[in-house]
Amino acid sequence: MSIIPISGHKRAQNPLNGWLVFTDLDGTLLDHHSYDFSPALPALQLLRKKRIPVIPVSSKTHAELNVHKAQLELDGPMVAENGAVIIYPNEEPQVAPPGYLMMRDFLVESRTNPEFDFIGFGDMSNEQVMEETGLNRESAQLARQRLASEPLLWHGDQESLRRFQRKAETAGMRLLQGGRFLHLLSDTDKGRAVIHIVKHLRSRGKLINRTIALGDSDNDRAMLLAADIPIIVRKHDGSHMTLPERPDTKVTEEPGPAGWNQALLDLIQQYEER
């Protein structure tokens, strides 16, 4: 994927003017196990005070993001299903083709080949989703309200998975490894969604000087590469992904929302002191 430069407008006097913060949720802004975001509240409140939008970019569904949007008191765009769905305030979700129904047809047809051994959310009951994810019943129901992607548990071998990946690509789709699941989605990603939002907001006259992206997993890689300032959030076990293409990448000292919080507080302080 070619990355277009996001910076380029002349910076206003306020060094924070025109900032956008794009963030993954699970394991990044939300705790990996409890989904708690309270350690990130100081940074969230400061960003709100500075009028810097926080834009969730997640594998979660539109229905799930609506819940988190209310909890986090966000009022800007959102990206669901790993970039396949973009939601602008007061607009219908923009869904990347082929869409969920055609994707399910593809999966049902694929399973006629016995070497493609998998189960997707569309095959699971609420109870099965709860068991596999640790979500409560209400959250599991929201997670199954999909528009453009399907989380899969792959039970076959790696060679079969490679053949399934080629079949998906031929059909105009792709596979993405998330934190817990393999995701089948349209030929898009979080990075392309970030670029789309920046272009869209600029076309509406919004000044954008700097983009910051925070993530913790490989499915955040394209989003991090698309940002002016990529920040890798350390995982709950202390490990972290790497981004060799961007030696300017920052890595948090602490995991999850505590690391998210400190990284953004430090960044704001750094720019305000310039």
C-alpha positions in Angstrom: 0.0 0.0 0.0 1.3 3.4 -0.9 1.1 5.9 1.9 0.3 9.5 1.0 1.7 12.2 3.2 -0.8 13.5 5.7 1.1 16.6 6.9 1.5 19.5 4.6 -0.7 22.4 5.8 1.1 25.4 7.4 1.0 25.0 11.1 -1.1 27.5 13.0 0.3 29.3 16.0 -1.2 26.8 18.5 1.1 23.8 18.2 -1.8 21.5 18.9 -4.2 23.0 16.4 -5.2 20.5 13.7 -4.3 17.4 15.6 -6.1 14.1 15.1 -5.6 11.0 17.4 -6.4 7.6 15.8 -6.5 4.8 18.2 -7.0 1.0 18.4 -9.2 0.0 21.3 -8.6 -3.6 22.7 -5.2 -3.7 24.4 -4.6 -0.1 23.6 -7.1 2.4 24.9 -9.0 -0.5 26.6 -7.4 -2.9 29.0 -6.7 -6.3 27.3 -8.7 -8.3 29.9 -11.2 -6.0 31.6 -11.8 -3.4 28.8 -11.3 -0.7 31.4 -10.2 2.7 30.2 -10.0 4.6 33.4 -6.1 4.8 33.4 -6.4 6.9 30.2 -8.9 9.4 31.6 -6.4 12.2 32.2 -5.3 12.2 28.6 -8.8 11.8 27.3 -9.9 14.8 29.3 -7.0 16.9 28.2 -7.6 16.0 24.6 -11.2 17.0 25.0 -10.2 20.3 26.6 -7.7 20.9 23.7 -10.5 20.0 21.2 -8.3 17.2 19.7 -10.6 14.5 18.2 -10.0 10.9 19.3 -11.0 8.6 16.5 -11.4 4.8 17.3 -10.1 2.5 14.6 -11.0 -1.0 15.7 -11.9 -4.5 14.7 -15.2 -4.0 16.7 -18.5 -3.6 14.9 -20.4 -0.4 14.4 -22.9 -1.5 17.1 -20.0 -2.1 19.6 -18.4 1.2 18.8 -21.6 3.1 19.5 -21.4 1.8 23.1 -17.7 2.8 23.5 -18.4 6.2 21.8 -20.9 7.0 24.6 -18.6 5.7 27.4 -15.6 7.6 26.1 -17.6 10.7 25.3 -16.4 10.9 21.7 -18.2 12.8 19.0 -16.2 12.3 15.8 -15.7 9.7 13.1 -15.2 6.0 13.9 -13.7 3.1 12.0 -15.1 -0.4 12.5 -14.2 -3.9 11.4 -10.5 -3.2 10.8 -11.1 -0.4 8.3 -14.0 -1.9 6.3 -16.6 0.4 7.8 -16.3 4.1 8.3 -18.9 6.1 10.3 -19.2 9.8 10.2 -21.5 11.6 12.7 -25.1 11.7 11.6 -24.4 9.6 8.4 -25.0 6.1 7.5 -21.9 3.8 7.7 -19.8 3.6 4.6 -19.3 -0.1 3.9 -16.4 -1.4 1.8 -17.5 -4.1 -0.8 -18.4 -6.9 -1.0 -20.3 -6.5 2.2 -21.2 -9.1 4.8 -23.9 -11.1 3.0 -21.7 -11.8 0.0 -18.8 -12.6 2.4 -20.9 -15.2 4.2 -21.9 -16.7 0.8 -18.1 -17.0 0.1 -17.5 -18.7 3.4 -20.3 -21.2 3.1 -19.1 -22.1 -0.4 -15.5 -22.4 0.8 -16.4 -24.8 3.5 -17.5 -27.3 0.9 -13.8 -27.9 0.6 -12.9 -30.1 3.6 -9.4 -28.7 3.9 -10.8 -25.3 4.8 -11.6 -26.0 8.4 -12.9 -22.9 10.3 -15.8 -21.4 12.2 -16.9 -17.8 11.9 -19.0 -15.5 14.1 -21.9 -16.1 11.6 -21.7 -19.8 12.5 -21.7 -19.2 16.3 -24.4 -18.7 18.8 -24.2 -15.9 21.3 -23.0 -18.4 23.9 -20.2 -19.6 21.7 -19.0 -16.0 21.0 -19.2 -15.4 24.8 -17.0 -18.5 25.4 -14.4 -17.6 22.8 -14.1 -13.9 23.6 -15.0 -13.5 27.3 -17.7 -10.9 26.3 -21.0 -10.8 28.2 -24.2 -11.6 26.3 -25.1 -8.1 25.3 -21.6 -7.4 24.0 -21.6 -10.7 22.1 -24.8 -9.8 20.4 -23.3 -6.5 19.3 -20.2 -8.2 18.1 -22.3 -10.4 15.8 -23.9 -7.4 14.1 -21.4 -7.3 11.3 -21.5 -5.2 8.1 -18.2 -6.0 6.2 -16.0 -8.6 7.9 -16.0 -12.0 9.7 -13.8 -13.1 12.5 -12.7 -16.7 12.1 -11.2 -19.4 14.2 -9.0 -21.5 11.8 -8.7 -25.2 12.7 -6.8 -26.3 9.6 -3.1 -26.4 8.9 -1.0 -23.5 7.7 -0.7 -24.8 4.1 -4.5 -24.9 3.9 -4.7 -21.5 5.3 -2.3 -20.2 2.6 -4.6 -21.7 -0.1 -7.7 -20.2 1.6 -5.9 -16.8 1.6 -5.2 -17.0 -2.1 -8.9 -17.9 -2.7 -10.0 -14.9 -0.7 -7.7 -12.6 -2.6 -9.0 -13.9 -5.9 -12.5 -13.0 -4.7 -11.4 -9.4 -3.8 -11.0 -10.0 0.0 -8.1 -10.4 2.4 -7.2 -12.1 5.7 -5.9 -10.2 8.6 -4.6 -11.7 11.9 -6.0 -9.9 14.9 -5.3 -10.3 18.5 -7.6 -13.3 19.0 -9.1 -14.1 15.6 -8.3 -14.3 11.9 -10.4 -11.7 10.1 -11.8 -11.9 6.6 -12.6 -8.5 5.2 -12.7 -6.6 2.0 -9.5 -5.4 0.4 -8.9 -2.5 2.8 -7.2 -1.9 6.1 -7.0 0.6 9.0 -4.4 2.7 7.2 -6.5 3.3 4.2 -9.4 4.2 6.5 -7.2 6.8 8.2 -6.2 8.3 4.9 -9.8 8.4 3.8 -10.9 10.2 6.9 -8.1 12.8 6.6 -9.0 13.5 3.0 -12.7 13.7 3.9 -12.2 16.1 6.7 -9.9 18.3 4.7 -12.5 18.4 1.9 -14.9 19.8 4.5 -12.5 22.6 5.4 -11.0 21.1 8.5 -7.4 22.0 9.2 -5.2 19.0 9.9 -1.6 19.5 10.8 -0.6 16.3 12.5 -2.0 12.8 13.0 -1.1 10.5 15.8 -1.9 6.8 15.8 -1.7 4.3 18.7 -1.9 0.5 18.4 -0.6 -2.7 19.8 -1.0 -5.4 17.2 -0.2 -6.3 13.7 -3.6 -5.3 12.5 -2.7 -1.8 13.6 0.4 -1.7 11.4 -1.1 0.1 8.4 -2.7 2.7 10.6 0.6 3.4 12.4 2.4 3.7 9.1 -0.2 6.2 7.8 0.3 8.5 10.8 2.7 11.4 11.3 3.5 10.1 14.8 3.1 6.3 15.3 3.0 5.1 18.9 3.2 1.4 19.8 1.4 0.5 23.0 3.1 -2.2 25.0 1.1 -5.4 25.5 -0.1 -6.6 28.9 2.8 -9.1 29.1 5.4 -6.3 28.5 6.2 -7.2 24.9 5.5 -5.0 22.0 5.3 -5.1 18.2 8.0 -3.5 16.0 7.7 -1.1 13.1 11.1 -1.2 11.3 9.8 1.0 8.5 9.4 3.9 10.9 12.5 4.4 13.2 10.7 7.4 14.6 8.1 5.2 16.3 7.5 5.7 20.0 6.9 2.7 22.3 5.1 3.2 25.6 6.7 2.3 28.9 3.5 0.9 30.3 0.9 -1.4 28.7 -2.6 -0.7 27.6 -4.5 2.4 28.7 -1.9 3.5 31.2 0.7 3.6 28.4 -1.7 5.3 26.1 -2.3 8.0 28.7 1.3 8.7 29.4 2.3 8.7 25.8 -0.2 11.4 24.9 0.3 13.5 28.0 4.1 13.5 27.2 3.5 14.3 23.5 1.2 17.2 24.3 3.7 18.6 26.9 6.6 18.2 24.4 4.8 20.3 21.7 3.5 22.9 24.1 7.0 23.5 25.4 8.4 24.1 22.0 
